């Protein structure tokens, strides 16, 4: 398995492939802010994972100054057919769940 330098901006398709691979391998970290946003919206981690597995990246990646890395907003629908956007960063061999939006 190759190590990707994720501080460079990845193409949307490449980012989604890495997100899918890391989800499959269970390589992710949930930041406290992300957990708080899920709780506020009465959502579960599995809702966000479902969106990452089935959603798409529409917007261009943004550079996150705190993480010193690019973040990717994956948009889609939960199992309950609710629209959700999940913002993640890719850090070497794991996903960092940053935040979520539902409006």
SEKOL-322394 format. One record per atom (N, C-alpha, C): residue number from 0; residue in three letters; atom name; x, y, z. Coordinates in nm, 2 decimals, padded with zeros to 4 digits, always signed. Example, Ala and Ser with C-alpha at 12.3 -4.5 7.8 and 13.67 -1.06 7.14 Angstrom:
BEGIN
@nr = 0&rest = ala&atom = N&X = +01.32&Y = -00.57&Z = +00.78
@nr = 0&rest = ala&atom = CA&X = +01.23&Y = -00.45&Z = +00.78
@nr = 0&rest = ala&atom = C&X = +01.32&Y = -00.33&Z = +00.78
@nr = 1&rest = ser&atom = N&X = +01.28&Y = -00.22&Z = +00.71
@nr = 1&rest = ser&atom = CA&X = +01.37&Y = -00.11&Z = +00.71
@nr = 1&rest = ser&atom = C&X = +01.29&Y = +00.00&Z = +00.79
END
This chain:
BEGIN
@nr = 0&rest = unk&atom = N&X = +00.08&Y = -00.12&Z = +00.00
@nr = 0&rest = unk&atom = CA&X = +00.00&Y = +00.00&Z = +00.00
@nr = 0&rest = unk&atom = C&X = +00.09&Y = +00.12&Z = +00.00
@nr = 1&rest = unk&atom = N&X = +00.06&Y = +00.21&Z = -00.09
@nr = 1&rest = unk&atom = CA&X = +00.14&Y = +00.33&Z = -00.10
@nr = 1&rest = unk&atom = C&X = +00.10&Y = +00.44&Z = -00.01
@nr = 2&rest = unk&atom = N&X = +00.19&Y = +00.52&Z = +00.04
@nr = 2&rest = unk&atom = CA&X = +00.15&Y = +00.63&Z = +00.13
@nr = 2&rest = unk&atom = C&X = +00.13&Y = +00.75&Z = +00.04
@nr = 3&rest = unk&atom = N&X = +00.02&Y = +00.82&Z = +00.05
@nr = 3&rest = unk&atom = CA&X = -00.01&Y = +00.93&Z = -00.03
@nr = 3&rest = unk&atom = C&X = +00.02&Y = +01.06&Z = +00.05
@nr = 4&rest = unk&atom = N&X = +00.08&Y = +01.16&Z = -00.01
@nr = 4&rest = unk&atom = CA&X = +00.10&Y = +01.28&Z = +00.05
@nr = 4&rest = unk&atom = C&X = -00.03&Y = +01.36&Z = +00.04
@nr = 5&rest = unk&atom = N&X = -00.11&Y = +01.36&Z = +00.15
@nr = 5&rest = unk&atom = CA&X = -00.24&Y = +01.42&Z = +00.15
@nr = 5&rest = unk&atom = C&X = -00.24&Y = +01.57&Z = +00.17
@nr = 6&rest = unk&atom = N&X = -00.12&Y = +01.63&Z = +00.19
@nr = 6&rest = unk&atom = CA&X = -00.12&Y = +01.77&Z = +00.21
@nr = 6&rest = unk&atom = C&X = -00.14&Y = +01.84&Z = +00.07
@nr = 7&rest = unk&atom = N&X = -00.13&Y = +01.76&Z = -00.04
@nr = 7&rest = unk&atom = CA&X = -00.15&Y = +01.82&Z = -00.17
@nr = 7&rest = unk&atom = C&X = -00.30&Y = +01.80&Z = -00.20
@nr = 8&rest = unk&atom = N&X = -00.36&Y = +01.88&Z = -00.28
@nr = 8&rest = unk&atom = CA&X = -00.50&Y = +01.87&Z = -00.32
@nr = 8&rest = unk&atom = C&X = -00.52&Y = +01.75&Z = -00.41
@nr = 9&rest = unk&atom = N&X = -00.60&Y = +01.66&Z = -00.37
@nr = 9&rest = unk&atom = CA&X = -00.63&Y = +01.54&Z = -00.46
@nr = 9&rest = unk&atom = C&X = -00.75&Y = +01.57&Z = -00.55
@nr = 10&rest = unk&atom = N&X = -00.75&Y = +01.50&Z = -00.66
@nr = 10&rest = unk&atom = CA&X = -00.87&Y = +01.51&Z = -00.75
@nr = 10&rest = unk&atom = C&X = -00.98&Y = +01.44&Z = -00.67
@nr = 11&rest = unk&atom = N&X = -01.11&Y = +01.49&Z = -00.70
@nr = 11&rest = unk&atom = CA&X = -01.22&Y = +01.44&Z = -00.62
@nr = 11&rest = unk&atom = C&X = -01.24&Y = +01.29&Z = -00.63
@nr = 12&rest = unk&atom = N&X = -01.22&Y = +01.23&Z = -00.75
@nr = 12&rest = unk&atom = CA&X = -01.23&Y = +01.09&Z = -00.76
@nr = 12&rest = unk&atom = C&X = -01.12&Y = +01.01&Z = -00.68
@nr = 13&rest = unk&atom = N&X = -01.00&Y = +01.06&Z = -00.68
@nr = 13&rest = unk&atom = CA&X = -00.90&Y = +01.00&Z = -00.60
@nr = 13&rest = unk&atom = C&X = -00.93&Y = +01.01&Z = -00.45
@nr = 14&rest = unk&atom = N&X = -00.98&Y = +01.13&Z = -00.41
@nr = 14&rest = unk&atom = CA&X = -01.01&Y = +01.15&Z = -00.27
@nr = 14&rest = unk&atom = C&X = -01.12&Y = +01.05&Z = -00.23
@nr = 15&rest = unk&atom = N&X = -01.22&Y = +01.03&Z = -00.31
@nr = 15&rest = unk&atom = CA&X = -01.33&Y = +00.94&Z = -00.28
@nr = 15&rest = unk&atom = C&X = -01.28&Y = +00.79&Z = -00.27
@nr = 16&rest = unk&atom = N&X = -01.19&Y = +00.76&Z = -00.36
@nr = 16&rest = unk&atom = CA&X = -01.14&Y = +00.62&Z = -00.35
@nr = 16&rest = unk&atom = C&X = -01.06&Y = +00.60&Z = -00.22
@nr = 17&rest = unk&atom = N&X = -00.98&Y = +00.70&Z = -00.18
@nr = 17&rest = unk&atom = CA&X = -00.91&Y = +00.68&Z = -00.05
@nr = 17&rest = unk&atom = C&X = -01.01&Y = +00.68&Z = +00.07
@nr = 18&rest = unk&atom = N&X = -01.11&Y = +00.76&Z = +00.06
@nr = 18&rest = unk&atom = CA&X = -01.21&Y = +00.76&Z = +00.17
@nr = 18&rest = unk&atom = C&X = -01.27&Y = +00.62&Z = +00.17
@nr = 19&rest = unk&atom = N&X = -01.31&Y = +00.57&Z = +00.06
@nr = 19&rest = unk&atom = CA&X = -01.38&Y = +00.43&Z = +00.06
@nr = 19&rest = unk&atom = C&X = -01.28&Y = +00.33&Z = +00.12
@nr = 20&rest = unk&atom = N&X = -01.16&Y = +00.33&Z = +00.07
@nr = 20&rest = unk&atom = CA&X = -01.06&Y = +00.23&Z = +00.12
@nr = 20&rest = unk&atom = C&X = -01.04&Y = +00.24&Z = +00.27
@nr = 21&rest = unk&atom = N&X = -01.03&Y = +00.37&Z = +00.32
@nr = 21&rest = unk&atom = CA&X = -01.00&Y = +00.38&Z = +00.46
@nr = 21&rest = unk&atom = C&X = -01.12&Y = +00.34&Z = +00.55
@nr = 22&rest = unk&atom = N&X = -01.24&Y = +00.37&Z = +00.49
@nr = 22&rest = unk&atom = CA&X = -01.37&Y = +00.33&Z = +00.56
@nr = 22&rest = unk&atom = C&X = -01.37&Y = +00.18&Z = +00.57
@nr = 23&rest = unk&atom = N&X = -01.34&Y = +00.11&Z = +00.46
@nr = 23&rest = unk&atom = CA&X = -01.34&Y = -00.04&Z = +00.45
@nr = 23&rest = unk&atom = C&X = -01.25&Y = -00.10&Z = +00.56
@nr = 24&rest = unk&atom = N&X = -01.13&Y = -00.03&Z = +00.57
@nr = 24&rest = unk&atom = CA&X = -01.03&Y = -00.08&Z = +00.66
@nr = 24&rest = unk&atom = C&X = -01.05&Y = -00.03&Z = +00.81
@nr = 25&rest = unk&atom = N&X = -01.15&Y = +00.05&Z = +00.83
@nr = 25&rest = unk&atom = CA&X = -01.18&Y = +00.10&Z = +00.97
@nr = 25&rest = unk&atom = C&X = -01.08&Y = +00.21&Z = +01.01
@nr = 26&rest = unk&atom = N&X = -01.01&Y = +00.28&Z = +00.92
@nr = 26&rest = unk&atom = CA&X = -00.91&Y = +00.37&Z = +00.95
@nr = 26&rest = unk&atom = C&X = -00.97&Y = +00.51&Z = +00.95
@nr = 27&rest = unk&atom = N&X = -01.03&Y = +00.55&Z = +01.06
@nr = 27&rest = unk&atom = CA&X = -01.08&Y = +00.69&Z = +01.07
@nr = 27&rest = unk&atom = C&X = -01.08&Y = +00.74&Z = +01.22
@nr = 28&rest = unk&atom = N&X = -01.08&Y = +00.87&Z = +01.23
@nr = 28&rest = unk&atom = CA&X = -01.08&Y = +00.93&Z = +01.36
@nr = 28&rest = unk&atom = C&X = -01.20&Y = +01.03&Z = +01.36
@nr = 29&rest = unk&atom = N&X = -01.28&Y = +01.03&Z = +01.47
@nr = 29&rest = unk&atom = CA&X = -01.39&Y = +01.12&Z = +01.49
@nr = 29&rest = unk&atom = C&X = -01.34&Y = +01.24&Z = +01.58
@nr = 30&rest = unk&atom = N&X = -01.34&Y = +01.36&Z = +01.53
@nr = 30&rest = unk&atom = CA&X = -01.30&Y = +01.47&Z = +01.61
@nr = 30&rest = unk&atom = C&X = -01.42&Y = +01.51&Z = +01.70
@nr = 31&rest = unk&atom = N&X = -01.40&Y = +01.57&Z = +01.81
@nr = 31&rest = unk&atom = CA&X = -01.50&Y = +01.61&Z = +01.91
@nr = 31&rest = unk&atom = C&X = -01.61&Y = +01.70&Z = +01.84
@nr = 32&rest = unk&atom = N&X = -01.56&Y = +01.79&Z = +01.76
@nr = 32&rest = unk&atom = CA&X = -01.65&Y = +01.88&Z = +01.69
@nr = 32&rest = unk&atom = C&X = -01.75&Y = +01.81&Z = +01.61
@nr = 33&rest = unk&atom = N&X = -01.70&Y = +01.71&Z = +01.54
@nr = 33&rest = unk&atom = CA&X = -01.79&Y = +01.62&Z = +01.45
@nr = 33&rest = unk&atom = C&X = -01.89&Y = +01.55&Z = +01.54
@nr = 34&rest = unk&atom = N&X = -01.85&Y = +01.49&Z = +01.65
@nr = 34&rest = unk&atom = CA&X = -01.94&Y = +01.42&Z = +01.74
@nr = 34&rest = unk&atom = C&X = -02.05&Y = +01.51&Z = +01.79
@nr = 35&rest = unk&atom = N&X = -02.01&Y = +01.63&Z = +01.83
@nr = 35&rest = unk&atom = CA&X = -02.10&Y = +01.73&Z = +01.88
@nr = 35&rest = unk&atom = C&X = -02.21&Y = +01.77&Z = +01.77
@nr = 36&rest = unk&atom = N&X = -02.16&Y = +01.78&Z = +01.65
@nr = 36&rest = unk&atom = CA&X = -02.26&Y = +01.82&Z = +01.54
@nr = 36&rest = unk&atom = C&X = -02.36&Y = +01.70&Z = +01.51
@nr = 37&rest = unk&atom = N&X = -02.31&Y = +01.58&Z = +01.52
@nr = 37&rest = unk&atom = CA&X = -02.40&Y = +01.47&Z = +01.50
@nr = 37&rest = unk&atom = C&X = -02.50&Y = +01.46&Z = +01.61
@nr = 38&rest = unk&atom = N&X = -02.46&Y = +01.48&Z = +01.74
@nr = 38&rest = unk&atom = CA&X = -02.55&Y = +01.49&Z = +01.85
@nr = 38&rest = unk&atom = C&X = -02.66&Y = +01.60&Z = +01.83
@nr = 39&rest = unk&atom = N&X = -02.61&Y = +01.71&Z = +01.79
@nr = 39&rest = unk&atom = CA&X = -02.71&Y = +01.83&Z = +01.77
@nr = 39&rest = unk&atom = C&X = -02.81&Y = +01.79&Z = +01.67
@nr = 40&rest = unk&atom = N&X = -02.78&Y = +01.71&Z = +01.57
@nr = 40&rest = unk&atom = CA&X = -02.87&Y = +01.68&Z = +01.46
@nr = 40&rest = unk&atom = C&X = -02.94&Y = +01.55&Z = +01.47
@nr = 41&rest = unk&atom = N&X = -02.92&Y = +01.48&Z = +01.59
@nr = 41&rest = unk&atom = CA&X = -02.98&Y = +01.35&Z = +01.62
@nr = 41&rest = unk&atom = C&X = -02.94&Y = +01.25&Z = +01.51
@nr = 42&rest = unk&atom = N&X = -02.81&Y = +01.25&Z = +01.48
@nr = 42&rest = unk&atom = CA&X = -02.76&Y = +01.16&Z = +01.38
@nr = 42&rest = unk&atom = C&X = -02.66&Y = +01.07&Z = +01.44
@nr = 43&rest = unk&atom = N&X = -02.62&Y = +00.96&Z = +01.37
@nr = 43&rest = unk&atom = CA&X = -02.52&Y = +00.87&Z = +01.42
@nr = 43&rest = unk&atom = C&X = -02.40&Y = +00.86&Z = +01.33
@nr = 44&rest = unk&atom = N&X = -02.29&Y = +00.81&Z = +01.38
@nr = 44&rest = unk&atom = CA&X = -02.17&Y = +00.79&Z = +01.30
@nr = 44&rest = unk&atom = C&X = -02.21&Y = +00.71&Z = +01.17
@nr = 45&rest = unk&atom = N&X = -02.29&Y = +00.61&Z = +01.19
@nr = 45&rest = unk&atom = CA&X = -02.33&Y = +00.53&Z = +01.07
@nr = 45&rest = unk&atom = C&X = -02.39&Y = +00.61&Z = +00.96
@nr = 46&rest = unk&atom = N&X = -02.47&Y = +00.72&Z = +01.00
@nr = 46&rest = unk&atom = CA&X = -02.53&Y = +00.80&Z = +00.90
@nr = 46&rest = unk&atom = C&X = -02.42&Y = +00.87&Z = +00.81
@nr = 47&rest = unk&atom = N&X = -02.32&Y = +00.92&Z = +00.88
@nr = 47&rest = unk&atom = CA&X = -02.21&Y = +00.99&Z = +00.81
@nr = 47&rest = unk&atom = C&X = -02.13&Y = +00.89&Z = +00.73
@nr = 48&rest = unk&atom = N&X = -02.11&Y = +00.77&Z = +00.78
@nr = 48&rest = unk&atom = CA&X = -02.04&Y = +00.67&Z = +00.70
@nr = 48&rest = unk&atom = C&X = -02.11&Y = +00.63&Z = +00.58
@nr = 49&rest = unk&atom = N&X = -02.25&Y = +00.62&Z = +00.59
@nr = 49&rest = unk&atom = CA&X = -02.33&Y = +00.59&Z = +00.47
@nr = 49&rest = unk&atom = C&X = -02.32&Y = +00.69&Z = +00.36
@nr = 50&rest = unk&atom = N&X = -02.32&Y = +00.82&Z = +00.41
@nr = 50&rest = unk&atom = CA&X = -02.30&Y = +00.93&Z = +00.31
@nr = 50&rest = unk&atom = C&X = -02.16&Y = +00.92&Z = +00.24
@nr = 51&rest = unk&atom = N&X = -02.06&Y = +00.90&Z = +00.32
@nr = 51&rest = unk&atom = CA&X = -01.92&Y = +00.88&Z = +00.26
@nr = 51&rest = unk&atom = C&X = -01.92&Y = +00.77&Z = +00.16
@nr = 52&rest = unk&atom = N&X = -01.99&Y = +00.66&Z = +00.19
@nr = 52&rest = unk&atom = CA&X = -01.98&Y = +00.54&Z = +00.10
@nr = 52&rest = unk&atom = C&X = -02.06&Y = +00.56&Z = -00.03
@nr = 53&rest = unk&atom = N&X = -02.17&Y = +00.65&Z = -00.02
@nr = 53&rest = unk&atom = CA&X = -02.26&Y = +00.66&Z = -00.13
@nr = 53&rest = unk&atom = C&X = -02.27&Y = +00.80&Z = -00.19
@nr = 54&rest = unk&atom = N&X = -02.21&Y = +00.90&Z = -00.13
@nr = 54&rest = unk&atom = CA&X = -02.22&Y = +01.03&Z = -00.17
@nr = 54&rest = unk&atom = C&X = -02.12&Y = +01.07&Z = -00.28
@nr = 55&rest = unk&atom = N&X = -02.12&Y = +01.20&Z = -00.31
@nr = 55&rest = unk&atom = CA&X = -02.02&Y = +01.26&Z = -00.41
@nr = 55&rest = unk&atom = C&X = -01.96&Y = +01.38&Z = -00.35
@nr = 56&rest = unk&atom = N&X = -01.85&Y = +01.42&Z = -00.41
@nr = 56&rest = unk&atom = CA&X = -01.78&Y = +01.54&Z = -00.38
@nr = 56&rest = unk&atom = C&X = -01.82&Y = +01.64&Z = -00.49
@nr = 57&rest = unk&atom = N&X = -01.89&Y = +01.75&Z = -00.46
@nr = 57&rest = unk&atom = CA&X = -01.92&Y = +01.85&Z = -00.56
@nr = 57&rest = unk&atom = C&X = -01.83&Y = +01.97&Z = -00.56
@nr = 58&rest = unk&atom = N&X = -01.81&Y = +02.02&Z = -00.44
@nr = 58&rest = unk&atom = CA&X = -01.73&Y = +02.14&Z = -00.42
@nr = 58&rest = unk&atom = C&X = -01.58&Y = +02.11&Z = -00.43
@nr = 59&rest = unk&atom = N&X = -01.50&Y = +02.20&Z = -00.47
@nr = 59&rest = unk&atom = CA&X = -01.36&Y = +02.19&Z = -00.47
@nr = 59&rest = unk&atom = C&X = -01.31&Y = +02.17&Z = -00.32
@nr = 60&rest = unk&atom = N&X = -01.20&Y = +02.10&Z = -00.30
@nr = 60&rest = unk&atom = CA&X = -01.15&Y = +02.08&Z = -00.17
@nr = 60&rest = unk&atom = C&X = -01.10&Y = +02.22&Z = -00.11
@nr = 61&rest = unk&atom = N&X = -01.10&Y = +02.23&Z = +00.02
@nr = 61&rest = unk&atom = CA&X = -01.06&Y = +02.36&Z = +00.08
@nr = 61&rest = unk&atom = C&X = -00.94&Y = +02.32&Z = +00.17
@nr = 62&rest = unk&atom = N&X = -00.85&Y = +02.42&Z = +00.18
@nr = 62&rest = unk&atom = CA&X = -00.73&Y = +02.39&Z = +00.27
@nr = 62&rest = unk&atom = C&X = -00.78&Y = +02.43&Z = +00.41
@nr = 63&rest = unk&atom = N&X = -00.76&Y = +02.34&Z = +00.51
@nr = 63&rest = unk&atom = CA&X = -00.79&Y = +02.36&Z = +00.65
@nr = 63&rest = unk&atom = C&X = -00.67&Y = +02.40&Z = +00.72
@nr = 64&rest = unk&atom = N&X = -00.67&Y = +02.52&Z = +00.77
@nr = 64&rest = unk&atom = CA&X = -00.55&Y = +02.58&Z = +00.84
@nr = 64&rest = unk&atom = C&X = -00.52&Y = +02.50&Z = +00.97
@nr = 65&rest = unk&atom = N&X = -00.62&Y = +02.46&Z = +01.04
@nr = 65&rest = unk&atom = CA&X = -00.60&Y = +02.39&Z = +01.17
@nr = 65&rest = unk&atom = C&X = -00.53&Y = +02.26&Z = +01.14
@nr = 66&rest = unk&atom = N&X = -00.57&Y = +02.19&Z = +01.04
@nr = 66&rest = unk&atom = CA&X = -00.52&Y = +02.05&Z = +01.01
@nr = 66&rest = unk&atom = C&X = -00.40&Y = +02.06&Z = +00.92
@nr = 67&rest = unk&atom = N&X = -00.38&Y = +02.18&Z = +00.86
@nr = 67&rest = unk&atom = CA&X = -00.27&Y = +02.19&Z = +00.76
@nr = 67&rest = unk&atom = C&X = -00.29&Y = +02.08&Z = +00.65
@nr = 68&rest = unk&atom = N&X = -00.41&Y = +02.07&Z = +00.60
@nr = 68&rest = unk&atom = CA&X = -00.44&Y = +01.97&Z = +00.50
@nr = 68&rest = unk&atom = C&X = -00.57&Y = +02.01&Z = +00.43
@nr = 69&rest = unk&atom = N&X = -00.60&Y = +01.95&Z = +00.32
@nr = 69&rest = unk&atom = CA&X = -00.72&Y = +01.98&Z = +00.25
@nr = 69&rest = unk&atom = C&X = -00.84&Y = +01.90&Z = +00.31
@nr = 70&rest = unk&atom = N&X = -00.96&Y = +01.96&Z = +00.30
@nr = 70&rest = unk&atom = CA&X = -01.08&Y = +01.89&Z = +00.35
@nr = 70&rest = unk&atom = C&X = -01.17&Y = +01.88&Z = +00.23
@nr = 71&rest = unk&atom = N&X = -01.25&Y = +01.77&Z = +00.24
@nr = 71&rest = unk&atom = CA&X = -01.34&Y = +01.73&Z = +00.13
@nr = 71&rest = unk&atom = C&X = -01.48&Y = +01.72&Z = +00.18
@nr = 72&rest = unk&atom = N&X = -01.58&Y = +01.79&Z = +00.12
@nr = 72&rest = unk&atom = CA&X = -01.72&Y = +01.78&Z = +00.16
@nr = 72&rest = unk&atom = C&X = -01.79&Y = +01.68&Z = +00.07
@nr = 73&rest = unk&atom = N&X = -01.83&Y = +01.57&Z = +00.13
@nr = 73&rest = unk&atom = CA&X = -01.90&Y = +01.46&Z = +00.06
@nr = 73&rest = unk&atom = C&X = -02.05&Y = +01.48&Z = +00.09
@nr = 74&rest = unk&atom = N&X = -02.13&Y = +01.49&Z = -00.02
@nr = 74&rest = unk&atom = CA&X = -02.27&Y = +01.52&Z = +00.00
@nr = 74&rest = unk&atom = C&X = -02.35&Y = +01.40&Z = -00.05
@nr = 75&rest = unk&atom = N&X = -02.46&Y = +01.37&Z = +00.02
@nr = 75&rest = unk&atom = CA&X = -02.55&Y = +01.26&Z = -00.01
@nr = 75&rest = unk&atom = C&X = -02.66&Y = +01.25&Z = +00.08
@nr = 76&rest = unk&atom = N&X = -02.73&Y = +01.14&Z = +00.08
@nr = 76&rest = unk&atom = CA&X = -02.85&Y = +01.11&Z = +00.16
@nr = 76&rest = unk&atom = C&X = -02.82&Y = +00.99&Z = +00.26
@nr = 77&rest = unk&atom = N&X = -02.87&Y = +01.01&Z = +00.37
@nr = 77&rest = unk&atom = CA&X = -02.86&Y = +00.90&Z = +00.47
@nr = 77&rest = unk&atom = C&X = -02.96&Y = +00.79&Z = +00.44
@nr = 78&rest = unk&atom = N&X = -02.95&Y = +00.68&Z = +00.51
@nr = 78&rest = unk&atom = CA&X = -03.04&Y = +00.57&Z = +00.49
@nr = 78&rest = unk&atom = C&X = -03.19&Y = +00.61&Z = +00.50
@nr = 79&rest = unk&atom = N&X = -03.21&Y = +00.71&Z = +00.59
@nr = 79&rest = unk&atom = CA&X = -03.35&Y = +00.77&Z = +00.61
@nr = 79&rest = unk&atom = C&X = -03.38&Y = +00.87&Z = +00.51
@nr = 80&rest = unk&atom = N&X = -03.31&Y = +00.89&Z = +00.40
@nr = 80&rest = unk&atom = CA&X = -03.33&Y = +00.98&Z = +00.29
@nr = 80&rest = unk&atom = C&X = -03.32&Y = +01.13&Z = +00.33
@nr = 81&rest = unk&atom = N&X = -03.23&Y = +01.16&Z = +00.43
@nr = 81&rest = unk&atom = CA&X = -03.21&Y = +01.29&Z = +00.47
@nr = 81&rest = unk&atom = C&X = -03.08&Y = +01.34&Z = +00.41
@nr = 82&rest = unk&atom = N&X = -03.08&Y = +01.46&Z = +00.35
@nr = 82&rest = unk&atom = CA&X = -02.96&Y = +01.51&Z = +00.29
@nr = 82&rest = unk&atom = C&X = -02.86&Y = +01.54&Z = +00.40
@nr = 83&rest = unk&atom = N&X = -02.73&Y = +01.51&Z = +00.37
@nr = 83&rest = unk&atom = CA&X = -02.62&Y = +01.54&Z = +00.47
@nr = 83&rest = unk&atom = C&X = -02.49&Y = +01.56&Z = +00.40
@nr = 84&rest = unk&atom = N&X = -02.42&Y = +01.66&Z = +00.45
@nr = 84&rest = unk&atom = CA&X = -02.28&Y = +01.68&Z = +00.40
@nr = 84&rest = unk&atom = C&X = -02.18&Y = +01.64&Z = +00.51
@nr = 85&rest = unk&atom = N&X = -02.08&Y = +01.57&Z = +00.48
@nr = 85&rest = unk&atom = CA&X = -01.98&Y = +01.53&Z = +00.58
@nr = 85&rest = unk&atom = C&X = -01.85&Y = +01.58&Z = +00.53
@nr = 86&rest = unk&atom = N&X = -01.78&Y = +01.66&Z = +00.61
@nr = 86&rest = unk&atom = CA&X = -01.65&Y = +01.71&Z = +00.58
@nr = 86&rest = unk&atom = C&X = -01.54&Y = +01.63&Z = +00.65
@nr = 87&rest = unk&atom = N&X = -01.45&Y = +01.58&Z = +00.56
@nr = 87&rest = unk&atom = CA&X = -01.34&Y = +01.50&Z = +00.61
@nr = 87&rest = unk&atom = C&X = -01.21&Y = +01.55&Z = +00.56
@nr = 88&rest = unk&atom = N&X = -01.10&Y = +01.51&Z = +00.62
@nr = 88&rest = unk&atom = CA&X = -00.96&Y = +01.53&Z = +00.57
@nr = 88&rest = unk&atom = C&X = -00.90&Y = +01.39&Z = +00.56
@nr = 89&rest = unk&atom = N&X = -00.80&Y = +01.38&Z = +00.47
@nr = 89&rest = unk&atom = CA&X = -00.73&Y = +01.25&Z = +00.46
@nr = 89&rest = unk&atom = C&X = -00.59&Y = +01.28&Z = +00.51
@nr = 90&rest = unk&atom = N&X = -00.55&Y = +01.20&Z = +00.61
@nr = 90&rest = unk&atom = CA&X = -00.42&Y = +01.22&Z = +00.68
@nr = 90&rest = unk&atom = C&X = -00.34&Y = +01.09&Z = +00.67
@nr = 91&rest = unk&atom = N&X = -00.25&Y = +01.08&Z = +00.58
@nr = 91&rest = unk&atom = CA&X = -00.17&Y = +00.96&Z = +00.55
@nr = 91&rest = unk&atom = C&X = -00.27&Y = +00.84&Z = +00.53
@nr = 92&rest = unk&atom = N&X = -00.29&Y = +00.76&Z = +00.63
@nr = 92&rest = unk&atom = CA&X = -00.37&Y = +00.63&Z = +00.61
@nr = 92&rest = unk&atom = C&X = -00.50&Y = +00.63&Z = +00.68
@nr = 93&rest = unk&atom = N&X = -00.55&Y = +00.75&Z = +00.71
@nr = 93&rest = unk&atom = CA&X = -00.68&Y = +00.75&Z = +00.78
@nr = 93&rest = unk&atom = C&X = -00.76&Y = +00.88&Z = +00.74
@nr = 94&rest = unk&atom = N&X = -00.89&Y = +00.87&Z = +00.78
@nr = 94&rest = unk&atom = CA&X = -00.99&Y = +00.98&Z = +00.75
@nr = 94&rest = unk&atom = C&X = -01.00&Y = +01.05&Z = +00.88
@nr = 95&rest = unk&atom = N&X = -01.01&Y = +01.18&Z = +00.88
@nr = 95&rest = unk&atom = CA&X = -01.04&Y = +01.26&Z = +01.00
@nr = 95&rest = unk&atom = C&X = -01.18&Y = +01.32&Z = +00.97
@nr = 96&rest = unk&atom = N&X = -01.28&Y = +01.28&Z = +01.05
@nr = 96&rest = unk&atom = CA&X = -01.41&Y = +01.34&Z = +01.04
@nr = 96&rest = unk&atom = C&X = -01.41&Y = +01.48&Z = +01.11
@nr = 97&rest = unk&atom = N&X = -01.44&Y = +01.58&Z = +01.03
@nr = 97&rest = unk&atom = CA&X = -01.43&Y = +01.72&Z = +01.08
@nr = 97&rest = unk&atom = C&X = -01.56&Y = +01.77&Z = +01.13
@nr = 98&rest = unk&atom = N&X = -01.66&Y = +01.77&Z = +01.04
@nr = 98&rest = unk&atom = CA&X = -01.79&Y = +01.83&Z = +01.07
@nr = 98&rest = unk&atom = C&X = -01.90&Y = +01.78&Z = +00.98
@nr = 99&rest = unk&atom = N&X = -02.02&Y = +01.82&Z = +01.00
@nr = 99&rest = unk&atom = CA&X = -02.13&Y = +01.77&Z = +00.92
@nr = 99&rest = unk&atom = C&X = -02.23&Y = +01.89&Z = +00.91
@nr = 100&rest = unk&atom = N&X = -02.30&Y = +01.89&Z = +00.79
@nr = 100&rest = unk&atom = CA&X = -02.40&Y = +01.99&Z = +00.77
@nr = 100&rest = unk&atom = C&X = -02.53&Y = +01.92&Z = +00.72
@nr = 101&rest = unk&atom = N&X = -02.65&Y = +01.98&Z = +00.76
@nr = 101&rest = unk&atom = CA&X = -02.77&Y = +01.91&Z = +00.71
@nr = 101&rest = unk&atom = C&X = -02.87&Y = +02.02&Z = +00.65
@nr = 102&rest = unk&atom = N&X = -02.82&Y = +02.14&Z = +00.62
@nr = 102&rest = unk&atom = CA&X = -02.91&Y = +02.24&Z = +00.56
@nr = 102&rest = unk&atom = C&X = -02.84&Y = +02.31&Z = +00.45
END
